[in-house]
Amino acid sequence: MEIYGIDHVELYVGDAKQAAFYLAHAFGLQVHGHAGPESGLAGQRSLLLREDAVQIVLTSGLDAEHPAARYVQRHGDGVAVVGLEVDNTAVAYTELLSRGAQSITEPATYTDEAETTVVIAEVAGFGDVIHRLVERHGPRREFLPGAFVITEPAGGPDEKLFSEIDHLAICVPSGELEPTARFYSDVFGFPRIFEEYIEVAGQGMDSKVVQSPSKHVTFTLIEPDPSRRPGQIDDFLTWHAGAGVQHIALRTSNIVEAVSTLTDRGVNFLGTPAAYYQALSDRVGEVETPIEDLQDLGILVDRDHWGQLLQIFTESMHVRRTLFLEIIERRGAMTFGSGNIKALYEAKERELAHDA
């Protein structure tokens, strides 16, 4: 079983058209297709957004009993499906079940009877999130032949700000971090590559990062420390009603250009205090980008053994203040540094305090 990378993420949302408008016009993702009753998927409307290797599906239920409608009722808008590209869906599905995964749907084949064939199956992941195993043959223009109607790109600027989904950050209730990390290690074969404990203002959180052998699927798993006072991870778990994806990280090759563009389009980012930048070069070494430019935009810098990474986080786009996005540029770094998780935690605290 080979897991190549994140094929797509599917968000269940209250209004797919409205969510697509925001992602298209603010982030530049373009609508490449649609699905619904007209394509044989009764009870839902879905839109496919793409940019380079980033594929995001937005799905809304058309009736109260559709899984997307039930998900939104419980969790609000959020990531419900994480698609993983595999070499052979049937083999991967059988192997995962033999290791303890729970089946959701058995392998099914979609084909246009010409050039493209896609085989998918689904297994349970964390919380109410499932993993869709995706095996692709033929041109990548098609997404799910026969179920999605592919259209000419529309809905946003024709710019290439992002190349792929770098990682997903996942919040789990206290006591579930170790079992969840072990699940991905034992069942999916994702080793642990990083772990850290963070304490800020009397709050505490533990994190473990698991990553596929291909290095193209990375999950940052986070749980609150119940011995400390409740904080933002507890808030997420309450507002989201359980475990879920806290943020999606989009990889860029030029974070200054990307953040400048997004800011001009009205995207709000979490603020960073000026004091953060005073000793930045002492902490992470010489930074190629002028520190004044990073400070003007609020971009964070960290490092691991291999190099630097630059990051910034948006404010949540949702009324529950749950899911948000991260923009990340890697300059040699392969994992995560020790400083920015704390910086994110502190910045999120300031956002929540301001909105209280």
C-alpha positions in Angstrom: 0.0 0.0 0.0 1.4 3.4 -1.1 -0.2 6.6 0.0 1.1 9.3 -2.3 -0.5 12.5 -0.9 -3.6 14.4 -0.1 -5.8 14.1 -3.2 -8.5 16.5 -2.0 -10.4 17.7 1.1 -14.2 17.9 1.1 -15.9 20.5 3.3 -19.5 20.1 4.3 -20.9 23.6 4.3 -24.3 25.4 4.7 -24.0 27.1 1.3 -21.5 25.6 -1.2 -22.0 28.5 -3.7 -21.4 31.2 -1.1 -18.3 29.3 0.3 -16.9 28.9 -3.2 -17.3 32.6 -3.9 -15.2 33.5 -0.9 -12.4 30.9 -1.7 -12.4 31.9 -5.3 -12.3 35.7 -5.0 -10.2 35.9 -1.8 -7.8 33.0 -2.3 -7.8 32.6 -6.0 -9.1 29.0 -6.2 -11.1 28.5 -9.3 -14.3 26.4 -9.8 -13.6 23.5 -12.1 -16.7 21.4 -11.8 -20.0 20.7 -10.1 -22.1 17.7 -9.0 -25.7 17.2 -7.7 -29.0 15.6 -8.8 -28.1 16.5 -12.4 -25.1 14.2 -12.3 -26.6 11.4 -10.2 -25.7 12.6 -6.7 -29.2 13.1 -5.2 -29.7 15.3 -2.2 -26.6 17.4 -2.5 -24.8 20.2 -4.4 -21.1 20.1 -4.7 -18.5 22.4 -6.3 -14.9 21.5 -7.1 -12.2 24.1 -6.6 -8.6 23.7 -7.8 -5.3 25.4 -7.9 -2.3 23.3 -8.9 -2.4 20.2 -6.6 -4.9 21.8 -4.3 -8.4 20.3 -4.7 -11.2 21.4 -2.4 -14.8 20.1 -2.7 -17.6 22.0 -1.1 -20.8 20.1 -0.5 -24.2 21.2 0.8 -27.1 18.9 1.6 -30.4 19.6 -0.1 -32.5 18.0 2.6 -32.1 17.7 6.3 -31.2 14.0 6.3 -28.2 14.3 3.9 -24.9 13.6 5.7 -23.7 17.1 4.8 -26.7 18.7 6.4 -26.4 16.6 9.5 -22.6 17.4 9.7 -23.2 21.2 9.4 -26.0 21.0 12.0 -23.6 19.4 14.5 -20.2 20.9 13.6 -20.8 23.9 11.4 -18.9 24.3 8.2 -15.8 22.1 8.3 -13.7 19.3 6.8 -15.6 16.1 6.6 -13.5 14.1 4.1 -9.8 13.9 3.6 -9.0 12.2 0.3 -5.8 10.2 0.1 -4.3 9.2 -3.2 -3.2 5.6 -3.2 -1.6 3.2 -5.7 -4.4 0.6 -5.5 -7.6 1.4 -3.7 -8.8 -2.2 -3.3 -5.5 -3.3 -1.9 -5.2 -0.3 0.4 -8.8 -0.7 1.6 -8.3 -4.4 2.4 -5.0 -3.7 4.2 -6.4 -0.9 6.3 -9.3 -3.0 7.4 -6.9 -5.8 8.3 -5.1 -3.3 10.5 -8.2 -2.2 12.3 -9.8 0.5 10.2 -13.6 0.8 10.1 -15.2 0.5 6.6 -17.5 3.3 5.5 -17.9 2.4 1.8 -16.5 -0.4 -0.3 -14.4 0.2 -3.4 -16.4 1.7 -6.4 -15.2 2.5 -9.9 -16.0 5.7 -11.8 -15.0 5.9 -15.5 -15.8 7.9 -18.6 -15.1 4.7 -20.6 -12.4 6.6 -22.5 -9.2 7.8 -20.8 -10.0 8.2 -17.1 -10.8 5.7 -14.3 -11.0 6.6 -10.6 -11.5 4.0 -7.9 -12.5 5.1 -4.4 -13.4 3.6 -1.0 -13.8 5.1 2.4 -12.7 4.3 5.9 -13.3 6.1 9.2 -10.7 8.6 10.4 -11.0 10.8 13.5 -14.2 12.2 15.0 -16.8 12.4 12.2 -14.1 12.8 9.5 -13.6 10.0 7.0 -10.7 9.1 4.6 -11.5 8.6 1.0 -8.9 6.3 -0.8 -8.5 7.5 -4.4 -6.8 5.6 -7.2 -6.4 7.6 -10.4 -5.7 6.5 -14.0 -5.7 8.8 -17.0 -5.8 12.6 -17.3 -6.2 14.6 -14.1 -8.8 17.0 -15.5 -11.5 14.6 -14.5 -12.3 14.4 -10.8 -14.9 11.7 -10.4 -16.1 10.6 -14.0 -19.8 10.4 -14.3 -20.5 12.0 -10.9 -18.8 15.4 -11.4 -19.3 17.6 -14.4 -16.0 19.3 -15.3 -16.2 22.9 -16.5 -13.9 25.6 -17.7 -12.2 27.3 -14.7 -14.3 30.2 -13.4 -14.9 32.3 -10.3 -11.6 33.8 -9.3 -8.3 35.4 -10.4 -6.1 33.3 -12.7 -3.2 33.3 -10.3 -1.1 30.5 -8.9 -0.5 31.4 -5.2 -0.6 27.8 -3.8 0.9 24.5 -4.9 -0.4 21.9 -2.5 -2.0 21.2 0.9 1.0 21.2 3.2 -0.7 19.7 6.3 -3.9 19.6 8.4 -4.0 20.6 12.0 -6.5 18.4 14.0 -7.9 19.0 17.5 -8.9 16.0 19.6 -10.4 15.8 23.1 -8.1 15.3 26.1 -6.9 11.7 26.3 -7.3 11.0 22.6 -4.0 12.3 21.3 -1.9 9.2 21.9 -4.6 6.8 20.6 -5.1 8.9 17.5 -1.4 9.1 16.8 -1.1 5.4 17.4 -4.0 4.8 15.0 -2.2 6.6 12.2 1.0 4.9 13.0 -0.3 1.4 13.3 -3.1 1.5 10.7 -1.9 3.9 8.0 1.9 3.5 8.6 2.5 7.2 9.4 5.5 7.6 11.8 5.6 10.4 14.3 8.1 13.1 13.2 7.6 15.8 15.8 6.0 16.4 19.2 5.8 19.4 21.6 4.1 20.6 24.7 3.0 24.3 24.8 2.0 26.3 27.8 0.7 29.9 27.4 -1.0 32.0 30.1 -1.9 29.0 32.3 -3.2 27.0 29.4 -1.5 23.9 28.0 -1.7 21.7 24.9 0.2 18.6 23.6 0.9 18.0 20.0 2.2 15.1 17.9 2.8 15.2 14.2 2.4 12.1 12.0 3.5 11.9 8.4 3.2 9.4 5.5 6.4 7.8 4.2 5.9 9.8 1.0 6.1 13.0 3.2 3.1 14.5 1.4 0.4 13.7 4.0 1.1 15.4 7.4 -1.3 15.7 10.3 -0.6 17.8 13.3 -2.6 16.3 16.2 -3.4 18.6 19.2 -5.1 18.0 22.5 -5.7 20.3 25.5 -4.1 19.7 28.9 -7.0 19.2 31.4 -4.7 20.1 34.3 -4.4 23.6 33.0 -7.2 26.2 32.7 -9.5 25.7 29.6 -8.3 27.5 26.5 -8.8 27.8 22.8 -8.4 24.1 22.0 -11.2 23.5 24.5 -13.2 26.2 22.8 -12.7 24.6 19.4 -13.8 21.2 20.7 -16.9 22.8 22.2 -17.9 24.9 19.2 -17.1 22.1 16.8 -18.8 19.5 19.0 -15.8 17.1 19.0 -12.6 16.3 17.1 -12.1 18.1 13.8 -9.7 19.9 11.5 -8.7 23.2 13.0 -6.8 24.5 10.0 -5.8 23.7 6.5 -2.2 24.7 5.5 -1.7 25.8 1.9 1.9 25.7 0.6 3.2 28.7 -1.4 6.6 29.4 -3.0 6.4 33.2 -2.1 4.6 33.9 1.2 5.2 37.7 1.0 3.6 37.9 -2.4 0.7 35.6 -1.3 0.0 37.4 1.9 0.2 40.8 0.3 -2.3 39.6 -2.4 -4.7 38.1 0.1 -4.6 41.2 2.3 -5.5 43.3 -0.6 -8.5 41.1 -1.2 -9.7 41.6 2.3 -8.4 38.4 4.0 -7.8 39.0 7.7 -4.8 37.4 9.4 -4.0 36.8 13.1 -1.8 39.6 14.4 1.7 39.3 15.7 3.2 41.7 18.3 6.3 43.8 17.3 8.3 42.2 20.1 8.2 38.9 18.2 10.5 40.3 15.6 13.1 41.9 17.9 15.2 38.8 18.4 14.0 36.9 15.4 17.4 36.5 13.6 19.0 35.4 16.9 16.4 32.7 17.2 16.2 31.4 13.6 19.3 32.7 12.0 19.6 35.0 9.0 16.3 35.4 7.1 16.5 36.1 3.4 13.4 38.3 3.4 13.8 41.7 5.2 12.4 41.4 8.7 10.6 44.8 8.2 8.6 43.2 5.4 7.7 40.2 7.5 6.7 42.4 10.4 4.5 44.6 8.2 2.6 41.5 7.1 2.7 39.6 10.4 4.5 36.6 9.0 6.1 34.2 11.5 9.5 32.5 10.9 10.7 29.2 12.5 13.3 26.5 11.7 14.0 22.9 12.1 17.2 20.9 11.4 16.9 21.3 7.6 15.9 25.0 7.2 13.4 27.7 7.8 9.6 27.8 7.4 7.5 31.0 7.1 3.9 30.9 8.3 0.8 33.0 8.8 -2.7 32.1 9.9 -6.0 33.6 8.9 -8.8 34.5 11.2 -11.6 32.0 11.1 -14.1 32.5 8.4 -16.9 30.9 10.3 -19.4 32.1 12.9 -18.3 29.3 15.3 -14.7 30.5 15.0 -13.5 27.0 14.2 -11.8 26.3 10.8 -9.2 28.7 9.5 -6.4 28.6 6.9 -2.6 28.8 7.1 -0.2 30.0 4.4 3.2 28.4 4.6 6.5 28.6 2.7 9.2 26.1 3.3 12.8 27.1 2.8 14.4 23.7 3.4 12.4 22.9 6.5 10.9 19.4 6.5 9.0 19.4 9.8 8.1 22.2 12.3 10.1 24.4 14.6 9.5 24.9 18.3 8.4 28.5 18.3 5.5 29.1 16.0 2.9 26.8 17.5 3.3 28.9 20.7 3.1 32.1 18.6 -0.1 30.9 16.9 -1.6 29.9 20.2 -0.9 33.4 21.6 -2.2 35.1 18.4 -5.4 33.1 18.5 -5.9 34.0 22.2 -5.7 37.7 21.2 -8.3 37.2 18.4 -10.7 35.4 20.8 -10.3 38.0 23.5 -10.9 40.8 21.0 -14.1 39.1 19.7 -15.4 38.2 23.2 
